Amino acid sequence: MPPDPSRLTIRSQSRPGELDLFRRLSYVLDHEQADDLATGRRVPEWMWVALDGDRVVARAAWWTNAPGGEPLVLDFFDLDDTLPVPERVAIGVRLLETATTAVLPAGAERPEYGRFVPPDWHEDPVVRDAVEARIRVMEETGARMPVERLRLEWRAGTPVPEDSGRHGYIDDLLAEGTRVPAAEGVDRIRAATDLGNVPMAKSFERAFTMVRDAEKSKARG
């Protein structure tokens, strides 16, 4: 039986040692949570869960770039995707509204929400269902989705684009921007562009042929 959103327990992770509870739902950035907490880029009071008994059915968390800073981005927002969409959305709305009221000062602009999703999410019905449920929650809480971005990544050990001897072309600029830091020993180089910027997206794909692709969807309140 789906949980009744009105009977959920919604609270922050202000109790010590609750990171495992927050991780009962998963996302690609989970591995960064412990370090963020240790360095002050995230605080337990910004990490919220919706509980049906001891079952985590939704979670949300904000991040900042320096200890003591204000929340800059909502980078975690997850739902239990085994639930029917209407219950999922209702739970997500209640969690987000409750947590936002507690975390942000009254009248403050809501930080941007960003999420990494597979580049083929439109074609995969399971992934599309999950992404669209989160978008619905954002829209019902007053946000809009202004952009999808294509993110590509070069990693150490993969080929580096060769120097064509030209400069001023997008491909050549991206190649040069990869070769220089790669020669300095960096582990990875990331690039992103709006998905609608077709020429730049195509150039990224040519320059970063051996990398992991991801899209980043954003929402603003």
Protein Blocks (a to p, Z undefined) as FASTA:
>chain_A
ZZdfklpccddfkbghilmmmmmpccfklmmmmmmmmnopacfklpccddehjacfbdcd
dddfbehiacfbdcbdcddfkbcfklmmmmmmmmmmmmmmmmpcghiacddddddddfkl
mmmmklmmmmmmmmmmmmmnopacfbccddddddehiacdddehiahifklmmmmmmmmm
mmnopabdcddddfklmmlmmmmmmmmmmbccdddddddZZ
